[in-house]
Each structure stands twice: as C-alpha cells, then as structure tokens.
Amino acid sequence: FLFYIRSHLPLADSFGLAHDLRSAASGQVLFHCAFSHWEQSEEDPFQEASLTAEELEELGENPLPPNIARKLIDAIRKRKGL
C-alpha cells in the first residue's frame, strides 16, 4: 500500500518527525519536508523588557509566565546549546 500524507506544521515541531515515522513503520517510509511559508508571531517573546518600573513592581517575585514565542526561542537555544 502507498499512502501520501501532506500537512503543514511548525518547523519546531518537525524535528525528529522523520525518525518517529520510520520507527512507527519499521523503516518503510520515504520522508520529504519542504518549506512552505512563515508567519510572524503576534506574541512578544521578551515581554518583560517592555514593562515599566511600576508594572515590574506590581509583579513582585512572580515573573510573567513564558508565552509560546518565548518557549520556542528557549527550545531553540537549548537545542543549540546556548
């Protein structure tokens, strides 16, 4: 049987995908990945840098929770050993 699967997924989610597919199919997979497009995130990964002194004081010891953009940057830095 031959199956053709076409999908769009974020680049960060594609790392290890070929290995996972081949493992699940006992190596019987041909994998091809090609860039399609990009979108700019509307989230600010460095939101704490844009806060005023008053806003920082209101936060106190509780830092801002990391948003999706910051999590992506942190994962890339970790993967690259930075």
A tleap script that builds the chain and sets N, CA, C and O, in Angstrom:
source leaprc.protein.ff14SB
mol = sequence {
  NPHE LEU PHE TYR ILE ARG SER HIE LEU PRO
  LEU ALA ASP SER PHE GLY LEU ALA HIE ASP
  LEU ARG SER ALA ALA SER GLY GLN VAL LEU
  PHE HIE CYS ALA PHE SER HIE TRP GLU GLN
  SER GLU GLU ASP PRO PHE GLN GLU ALA SER
  LEU THR ALA GLU GLU LEU GLU GLU LEU GLY
  GLU ASN PRO LEU PRO PRO ASN ILE ALA ARG
  LYS LEU ILE ASP ALA ILE ARG LYS ARG LYS
  GLY CLEU
}
set mol.1.N position { 0.834 -1.181 0.000 }
set mol.1.CA position { 0.000 0.000 0.000 }
set mol.1.C position { 0.876 1.242 0.000 }
set mol.1.O position { 1.972 1.250 0.561 }
set mol.2.N position { 0.378 2.276 -0.632 }
set mol.2.CA position { 1.098 3.542 -0.677 }
set mol.2.C position { 0.190 4.630 -0.143 }
set mol.2.O position { -0.934 4.804 -0.614 }
set mol.3.N position { 0.674 5.344 0.823 }
set mol.3.CA position { -0.073 6.461 1.397 }
set mol.3.C position { 0.713 7.733 1.164 }
set mol.3.O position { 1.935 7.755 1.311 }
set mol.4.N position { 0.017 8.782 0.803 }
set mol.4.CA position { 0.620 10.095 0.601 }
set mol.4.C position { -0.012 11.027 1.618 }
set mol.4.O position { -1.219 11.264 1.591 }
set mol.5.N position { 0.802 11.548 2.505 }
set mol.5.CA position { 0.304 12.445 3.551 }
set mol.5.C position { 0.923 13.816 3.342 }
set mol.5.O position { 2.143 13.944 3.240 }
set mol.6.N position { 0.095 14.822 3.280 }
set mol.6.CA position { 0.576 16.186 3.109 }
set mol.6.C position { 0.049 17.012 4.273 }
set mol.6.O position { -1.139 16.966 4.593 }
set mol.7.N position { 0.933 17.760 4.894 }
set mol.7.CA position { 0.497 18.570 6.032 }
set mol.7.C position { 1.376 19.802 6.169 }
set mol.7.O position { 2.462 19.882 5.595 }
set mol.8.N position { 0.888 20.744 6.929 }
set mol.8.CA position { 1.653 21.933 7.291 }
set mol.8.C position { 1.831 21.864 8.800 }
set mol.8.O position { 0.864 21.692 9.541 }
set mol.9.N position { 3.065 21.999 9.246 }
set mol.9.CA position { 3.314 22.017 10.675 }
set mol.9.C position { 4.445 22.982 10.970 }
set mol.9.O position { 5.285 23.242 10.109 }
set mol.10.N position { 4.471 23.506 12.170 }
set mol.10.CA position { 5.548 24.433 12.533 }
set mol.10.C position { 6.901 23.741 12.455 }
set mol.10.O position { 7.027 22.561 12.782 }
set mol.11.N position { 7.896 24.476 12.025 }
set mol.11.CA position { 9.236 23.920 11.880 }
set mol.11.C position { 9.720 23.310 13.185 }
set mol.11.O position { 10.329 22.240 13.181 }
set mol.12.N position { 9.461 23.970 14.284 }
set mol.12.CA position { 9.925 23.465 15.579 }
set mol.12.C position { 9.341 22.090 15.884 }
set mol.12.O position { 9.972 21.293 16.578 }
set mol.13.N position { 8.153 21.802 15.378 }
set mol.13.CA position { 7.519 20.509 15.621 }
set mol.13.C position { 7.992 19.431 14.652 }
set mol.13.O position { 7.679 18.255 14.837 }
set mol.14.N position { 8.741 19.818 13.621 }
set mol.14.CA position { 9.157 18.840 12.618 }
set mol.14.C position { 10.452 18.117 12.981 }
set mol.14.O position { 10.790 17.113 12.354 }
set mol.15.N position { 11.178 18.610 13.982 }
set mol.15.CA position { 12.424 17.956 14.374 }
set mol.15.C position { 12.119 16.591 14.965 }
set mol.15.O position { 11.331 16.473 15.904 }
set mol.16.N position { 12.738 15.571 14.419 }
set mol.16.CA position { 12.526 14.206 14.884 }
set mol.16.C position { 11.346 13.513 14.236 }
set mol.16.O position { 11.103 12.336 14.506 }
set mol.17.N position { 10.602 14.212 13.386 }
set mol.17.CA position { 9.413 13.628 12.764 }
set mol.17.C position { 9.781 12.455 11.843 }
set mol.17.O position { 9.115 11.419 11.868 }
set mol.18.N position { 10.818 12.609 11.046 }
set mol.18.CA position { 11.217 11.533 10.131 }
set mol.18.C position { 11.579 10.278 10.917 }
set mol.18.O position { 11.176 9.176 10.545 }
set mol.19.N position { 12.326 10.437 11.987 }
set mol.19.CA position { 12.704 9.292 12.819 }
set mol.19.C position { 11.472 8.633 13.424 }
set mol.19.O position { 11.361 7.407 13.427 }
set mol.20.N position { 10.549 9.438 13.935 }
set mol.20.CA position { 9.327 8.890 14.536 }
set mol.20.C position { 8.495 8.113 13.517 }
set mol.20.O position { 7.980 7.036 13.819 }
set mol.21.N position { 8.366 8.669 12.303 }
set mol.21.CA position { 7.590 7.986 11.257 }
set mol.21.C position { 8.253 6.670 10.846 }
set mol.21.O position { 7.589 5.642 10.709 }
set mol.22.N position { 9.567 6.719 10.654 }
set mol.22.CA position { 10.270 5.499 10.259 }
set mol.22.C position { 10.213 4.443 11.352 }
set mol.22.O position { 10.088 3.254 11.061 }
set mol.23.N position { 10.303 4.866 12.602 }
set mol.23.CA position { 10.218 3.917 13.717 }
set mol.23.C position { 8.844 3.260 13.771 }
set mol.23.O position { 8.728 2.057 14.003 }
set mol.24.N position { 7.816 4.054 13.555 }
set mol.24.CA position { 6.453 3.524 13.609 }
set mol.24.C position { 6.151 2.596 12.439 }
set mol.24.O position { 5.295 1.718 12.547 }
set mol.25.N position { 6.852 2.787 11.321 }
set mol.25.CA position { 6.586 1.983 10.117 }
set mol.25.C position { 7.714 1.010 9.821 }
set mol.25.O position { 7.835 0.543 8.689 }
set mol.26.N position { 8.527 0.697 10.791 }
set mol.26.CA position { 9.642 -0.249 10.627 }
set mol.26.C position { 10.561 0.133 9.468 }
set mol.26.O position { 11.058 -0.736 8.752 }
set mol.27.N position { 10.784 1.436 9.287 }
set mol.27.CA position { 11.704 1.909 8.259 }
set mol.27.C position { 11.139 1.987 6.861 }
set mol.27.O position { 11.857 2.368 5.937 }
set mol.28.N position { 9.894 1.646 6.673 }
set mol.28.CA position { 9.278 1.618 5.337 }
set mol.28.C position { 8.640 2.962 4.979 }
set mol.28.O position { 7.509 3.008 4.496 }
set mol.29.N position { 9.370 4.051 5.216 }
set mol.29.CA position { 8.824 5.387 4.981 }
set mol.29.C position { 9.799 6.196 4.143 }
set mol.29.O position { 11.000 6.209 4.415 }
set mol.30.N position { 9.288 6.861 3.136 }
set mol.30.CA position { 10.045 7.871 2.406 }
set mol.30.C position { 9.547 9.209 2.920 }
set mol.30.O position { 8.348 9.485 2.881 }
set mol.31.N position { 10.455 10.034 3.397 }
set mol.31.CA position { 10.070 11.290 4.040 }
set mol.31.C position { 10.665 12.452 3.278 }
set mol.31.O position { 11.854 12.450 2.959 }
set mol.32.N position { 9.848 13.441 2.987 }
set mol.32.CA position { 10.306 14.657 2.323 }
set mol.32.C position { 9.663 15.829 3.025 }
set mol.32.O position { 8.457 15.833 3.273 }
set mol.33.N position { 10.472 16.824 3.345 }
set mol.33.CA position { 9.985 18.009 4.037 }
set mol.33.C position { 10.428 19.232 3.237 }
set mol.33.O position { 11.595 19.332 2.857 }
set mol.34.N position { 9.515 20.154 2.982 }
set mol.34.CA position { 9.843 21.350 2.212 }
set mol.34.C position { 9.220 22.574 2.867 }
set mol.34.O position { 8.114 22.502 3.403 }
set mol.35.N position { 9.925 23.690 2.823 }
set mol.35.CA position { 9.432 24.944 3.391 }
set mol.35.C position { 8.237 25.428 2.594 }
set mol.35.O position { 8.250 25.395 1.363 }
set mol.36.N position { 7.214 25.873 3.282 }
set mol.36.CA position { 6.018 26.361 2.621 }
set mol.36.C position { 5.851 27.872 2.808 }
set mol.36.O position { 5.758 28.612 1.829 }
set mol.37.N position { 5.813 28.319 4.039 }
set mol.37.CA position { 5.597 29.730 4.329 }
set mol.37.C position { 5.975 30.010 5.779 }
set mol.37.O position { 6.294 29.092 6.535 }
set mol.38.N position { 5.938 31.266 6.155 }
set mol.38.CA position { 6.187 31.629 7.539 }
set mol.38.C position { 5.152 32.647 7.972 }
set mol.38.O position { 4.560 33.345 7.149 }
set mol.39.N position { 4.947 32.720 9.256 }
set mol.39.CA position { 4.046 33.708 9.837 }
set mol.39.C position { 4.745 34.342 11.023 }
set mol.39.O position { 5.447 33.668 11.777 }
set mol.40.N position { 4.551 35.622 11.181 }
set mol.40.CA position { 5.136 36.309 12.317 }
set mol.40.C position { 4.227 36.153 13.527 }
set mol.40.O position { 3.014 36.342 13.440 }
set mol.41.N position { 4.826 35.811 14.639 }
set mol.41.CA position { 4.060 35.649 15.869 }
set mol.41.C position { 3.649 37.021 16.390 }
set mol.41.O position { 4.411 37.985 16.311 }
set mol.42.N position { 2.448 37.090 16.915 }
set mol.42.CA position { 1.979 38.356 17.473 }
set mol.42.C position { 2.378 38.499 18.934 }
set mol.42.O position { 2.178 39.558 19.530 }
set mol.43.N position { 2.941 37.443 19.519 }
set mol.43.CA position { 3.380 37.497 20.902 }
set mol.43.C position { 4.781 38.081 20.981 }
set mol.43.O position { 5.591 37.910 20.069 }
set mol.44.N position { 5.055 38.764 22.064 }
set mol.44.CA position { 6.382 39.320 22.313 }
set mol.44.C position { 7.153 38.339 23.195 }
set mol.44.O position { 6.801 38.158 24.360 }
set mol.45.N position { 8.200 37.701 22.660 }
set mol.45.CA position { 8.931 36.728 23.463 }
set mol.45.C position { 9.707 37.376 24.612 }
set mol.45.O position { 10.079 36.695 25.567 }
set mol.46.N position { 9.945 38.654 24.526 }
set mol.46.CA position { 10.687 39.371 25.563 }
set mol.46.C position { 9.795 40.426 26.207 }
set mol.46.O position { 10.179 41.589 26.338 }
set mol.47.N position { 8.603 40.003 26.603 }
set mol.47.CA position { 7.617 40.941 27.125 }
set mol.47.C position { 8.078 41.648 28.395 }
set mol.47.O position { 7.676 42.785 28.643 }
set mol.48.N position { 8.914 40.996 29.205 }
set mol.48.CA position { 9.352 41.626 30.445 }
set mol.48.C position { 10.240 42.843 30.179 }
set mol.48.O position { 10.335 43.738 31.019 }
set mol.49.N position { 10.890 42.876 29.012 }
set mol.49.CA position { 11.751 44.011 28.674 }
set mol.49.C position { 10.949 45.265 28.355 }
set mol.49.O position { 11.475 46.375 28.431 }
set mol.50.N position { 9.677 45.095 27.996 }
set mol.50.CA position { 8.862 46.254 27.634 }
set mol.50.C position { 7.992 46.752 28.788 }
set mol.50.O position { 7.193 47.672 28.610 }
set mol.51.N position { 8.142 46.151 29.968 }
set mol.51.CA position { 7.348 46.572 31.123 }
set mol.51.C position { 7.959 47.807 31.769 }
set mol.51.O position { 9.175 47.999 31.758 }
set mol.52.N position { 7.090 48.638 32.329 }
set mol.52.CA position { 7.556 49.815 33.056 }
set mol.52.C position { 7.989 49.401 34.451 }
set mol.52.O position { 7.720 48.282 34.888 }
set mol.53.N position { 8.656 50.304 35.143 }
set mol.53.CA position { 9.111 50.022 36.507 }
set mol.53.C position { 7.925 49.723 37.421 }
set mol.53.O position { 8.018 48.863 38.298 }
set mol.54.N position { 6.818 50.425 37.221 }
set mol.54.CA position { 5.626 50.207 38.036 }
set mol.54.C position { 5.042 48.811 37.796 }
set mol.54.O position { 4.631 48.132 38.736 }
set mol.55.N position { 5.010 48.395 36.530 }
set mol.55.CA position { 4.480 47.070 36.204 }
set mol.55.C position { 5.373 45.972 36.787 }
set mol.55.O position { 4.875 44.958 37.276 }
set mol.56.N position { 6.677 46.174 36.733 }
set mol.56.CA position { 7.600 45.210 37.318 }
set mol.56.C position { 7.419 45.122 38.830 }
set mol.56.O position { 7.490 44.041 39.415 }
set mol.57.N position { 7.184 46.272 39.449 }
set mol.57.CA position { 6.972 46.294 40.898 }
set mol.57.C position { 5.687 45.562 41.273 }
set mol.57.O position { 5.635 44.880 42.296 }
set mol.58.N position { 4.649 45.703 40.445 }
set mol.58.CA position { 3.376 45.018 40.694 }
set mol.58.C position { 3.542 43.498 40.606 }
set mol.58.O position { 2.902 42.756 41.351 }
set mol.59.N position { 4.396 43.044 39.699 }
set mol.59.CA position { 4.634 41.607 39.556 }
set mol.59.C position { 5.344 41.040 40.781 }
set mol.59.O position { 5.101 39.902 41.184 }
set mol.60.N position { 6.213 41.840 41.359 }
set mol.60.CA position { 6.948 41.394 42.537 }
set mol.60.C position { 7.822 40.202 42.214 }
set mol.60.O position { 8.577 40.213 41.242 }
set mol.61.N position { 7.714 39.168 43.044 }
set mol.61.CA position { 8.527 37.971 42.882 }
set mol.61.C position { 7.956 37.012 41.836 }
set mol.61.O position { 8.613 36.039 41.468 }
set mol.62.N position { 6.742 37.278 41.357 }
set mol.62.CA position { 6.082 36.380 40.391 }
set mol.62.C position { 6.400 36.831 38.971 }
set mol.62.O position { 5.824 37.808 38.494 }
set mol.63.N position { 7.302 36.140 38.290 }
set mol.63.CA position { 7.612 36.531 36.910 }
set mol.63.C position { 6.443 36.206 35.977 }
set mol.63.O position { 5.543 35.435 36.311 }
set mol.64.N position { 6.493 36.815 34.816 }
set mol.64.CA position { 5.470 36.534 33.809 }
set mol.64.C position { 5.613 35.100 33.316 }
set mol.64.O position { 6.734 34.622 33.144 }
set mol.65.N position { 4.518 34.414 33.089 }
set mol.65.CA position { 4.636 33.056 32.532 }
set mol.65.C position { 5.128 33.148 31.086 }
set mol.65.O position { 4.720 34.046 30.350 }
set mol.66.N position { 5.999 32.229 30.677 }
set mol.66.CA position { 6.506 32.295 29.294 }
set mol.66.C position { 5.389 32.026 28.287 }
set mol.66.O position { 4.583 31.112 28.459 }
set mol.67.N position { 5.362 32.834 27.246 }
set mol.67.CA position { 4.363 32.630 26.194 }
set mol.67.C position { 4.923 31.669 25.144 }
set mol.67.O position { 6.055 31.203 25.269 }
set mol.68.N position { 4.147 31.377 24.129 }
set mol.68.CA position { 4.545 30.402 23.111 }
set mol.68.C position { 5.813 30.849 22.385 }
set mol.68.O position { 6.697 30.033 22.125 }
set mol.69.N position { 5.908 32.135 22.057 }
set mol.69.CA position { 7.087 32.636 21.346 }
set mol.69.C position { 8.343 32.464 22.197 }
set mol.69.O position { 9.389 32.070 21.681 }
set mol.70.N position { 8.249 32.753 23.488 }
set mol.70.CA position { 9.414 32.620 24.373 }
set mol.70.C position { 9.793 31.144 24.543 }
set mol.70.O position { 10.977 30.809 24.567 }
set mol.71.N position { 8.799 30.265 24.659 }
set mol.71.CA position { 9.075 28.837 24.780 }
set mol.71.C position { 9.800 28.326 23.538 }
set mol.71.O position { 10.706 27.498 23.643 }
set mol.72.N position { 9.405 28.817 22.361 }
set mol.72.CA position { 10.046 28.413 21.110 }
set mol.72.C position { 11.503 28.860 21.083 }
set mol.72.O position { 12.386 28.082 20.722 }
set mol.73.N position { 11.754 30.098 21.461 }
set mol.73.CA position { 13.123 30.616 21.484 }
set mol.73.C position { 13.969 29.845 22.493 }
set mol.73.O position { 15.115 29.500 22.204 }
set mol.74.N position { 13.415 29.571 23.672 }
set mol.74.CA position { 14.150 28.816 24.692 }
set mol.74.C position { 14.479 27.405 24.204 }
set mol.74.O position { 15.573 26.904 24.464 }
set mol.75.N position { 13.548 26.762 23.501 }
set mol.75.CA position { 13.788 25.408 22.977 }
set mol.75.C position { 14.888 25.421 21.917 }
set mol.75.O position { 15.722 24.516 21.880 }
set mol.76.N position { 14.896 26.439 21.056 }
set mol.76.CA position { 15.931 26.550 20.023 }
set mol.76.C position { 17.295 26.763 20.672 }
set mol.76.O position { 18.281 26.141 20.277 }
set mol.77.N position { 17.345 27.641 21.668 }
set mol.77.CA position { 18.611 27.898 22.361 }
set mol.77.C position { 19.113 26.633 23.063 }
set mol.77.O position { 20.311 26.349 23.054 }
set mol.78.N position { 18.204 25.884 23.665 }
set mol.78.CA position { 18.606 24.660 24.350 }
set mol.78.C position { 19.145 23.634 23.341 }
set mol.78.O position { 20.164 22.991 23.591 }
set mol.79.N position { 18.454 23.487 22.200 }
set mol.79.CA position { 18.883 22.543 21.173 }
set mol.79.C position { 20.257 22.904 20.622 }
set mol.79.O position { 21.047 22.023 20.283 }
set mol.80.N position { 20.541 24.215 20.534 }
set mol.80.CA position { 21.825 24.665 20.001 }
set mol.80.C position { 22.901 24.765 21.075 }
set mol.80.O position { 24.053 25.082 20.778 }
set mol.81.N position { 22.527 24.495 22.321 }
set mol.81.CA position { 23.496 24.559 23.416 }
set mol.81.C position { 23.854 25.969 23.833 }
set mol.81.O position { 24.962 26.212 24.311 }
set mol.82.N position { 22.936 26.897 23.659 }
set mol.82.CA position { 23.202 28.299 24.036 }
set mol.82.C position { 22.655 28.619 25.405 }
set mol.82.O position { 22.790 29.749 25.876 }
savepdb mol mol.pdb
quit
